[in-house]
């Protein structure tokens, strides 16, 4: 066993039976810790569940599910299992400004988080002598800081380039020659485009491999990025509510992302019946945070649809593997890496006086960038014979959407009765991106 | 004095202009003049017809959004500088024009300007003061044979 292939070989290759024993111990400890959280305490008391009554991992299914709505209802600190004085950092769910959800960390949580990121970074080949350029947003979004401390944990050098300013990213790459790039997959293509625009061949950039996350992508896109930049591309997965990036990541086999299941218990459920789906079938991932201190979650519904595989991986890691995320079990859209719910667009439209109840959200990816178009049916109260007023109306709608979602949308005013009326639940979203899923 | 102008909202895509014009034609209503303001995505069609109330009904029944606006028609000499003289008068009096369009009249040597003013009453006063001729509805539609 080559120790350089692993960051924490003992944990990452822990025998399945030993891991199950560890998971059970940690699950029991978790039950004790969540008794500090009113939401869970009430439930545990009502159902007469205590740690000592958890006899096997199958008992997990007797525990309640936790949803994003539960987190919102107890915003901002209702899910804290430690006193506020013990908090070391607070992040927020990415992008959305409508109803934010905050995620709190203790010092130990931050250490765990860095460890988990270090695991998949080392699986990709990271060593202390390397330099990593992080082109993720730094801020409430967990991507930038999560990976930053992961790289530092490994002992490699970080360039916190942050998101955007492609020309500067290229200058940094050319001058500082980092071996590793961390960003969203779509931003990697923007970088390749940016290089060509200034007459550089993106294949000559010093980047040798990259870790991508933050948005769904496809195997076709991986092939495209690897070809355009002449790199190896690795996938990783995480969500802020659970911890951020580091929940799972690919090994050199790149046949699924190893879930760090000594820290997260994962289930794959039918989103309607909430019964487990057979292994290898798509279902909603449900996560239990075994080691989180500040905000432990029991059976959190991620709404991400993926498949699980538990057959042994040639890399030696015993963490169960998950497929790419192929969709959502709710209506959340990820547009240019930002989470957008159709309800936020509706909320924005309602702030425009007299705005219509009829709208349609269209998402396209004509080139490499997601484009959001919102079609709004015009009606009498909104119509003016003056062009300046009509343009002001369109600008106002656009502004409200950007304020609510953080995303710039193309607003199209359309004639009455041109948006299809459906029987029952209105179809509000058309997602034409082939790369999504 | 003031004329009723119909405005319609249209998406800017092929065929969108035909439909309302055909609906009006089918109802036997003649269009005296029209103007179209457009952007890449949508347009506003403005129409002057004699029987505006019936035209509005026809269009609304067809599903269009119709806006009714008071505009003012002004007679000008159909010669170089004819329009410029009227605009100069309005400008000097500080009258705000939202938009305007012109068409040549059946009467030789005359053209007609249609104005949408921010304050139509102020505009009428200024035009009268300078002996500019405002065309009323009956007279205008007398051209509509």
Contacts between the chains, C-beta under 8 A, distances in Angstrom:
chain1	res1	chain2	res2	distance
A	378	B	9	5.4
A	378	B	65	6.0
A	379	B	65	6.5
A	380	B	65	5.5
A	380	B	67	7.8
A	383	B	7	7.6
A	383	B	9	5.2
A	383	B	65	4.8
A	383	B	67	5.4
A	384	B	7	7.9
A	384	B	67	6.6
A	385	B	5	7.1
A	385	B	7	3.6
A	385	B	44	6.0
A	385	B	46	6.2
A	385	B	67	5.0
A	385	B	69	4.8
A	385	B	116	6.9
A	386	B	44	8.0
A	386	B	98	5.6
A	386	B	99	7.2
A	386	B	116	7.6
A	387	B	37	4.8
A	387	B	39	7.3
A	387	B	44	6.1
A	387	B	99	7.4
A	390	B	9	7.9
A	390	B	42	7.1
A	390	B	44	6.8
A	391	B	39	7.0
A	412	B	41	5.5
A	412	B	42	7.7
A	413	B	9	7.4
A	413	B	11	7.8
A	413	B	41	7.0
A	413	B	42	5.3
A	414	B	11	5.7
A	414	B	42	8.0
A	415	B	9	6.4
A	415	B	10	6.9
A	415	B	11	5.4
A	415	B	16	7.7
A	415	B	63	7.6
A	415	B	64	7.3
A	415	B	65	7.6
A	416	B	63	6.0
A	416	B	64	7.6
A	416	B	65	5.9
A	417	B	63	5.6
A	418	B	11	7.4
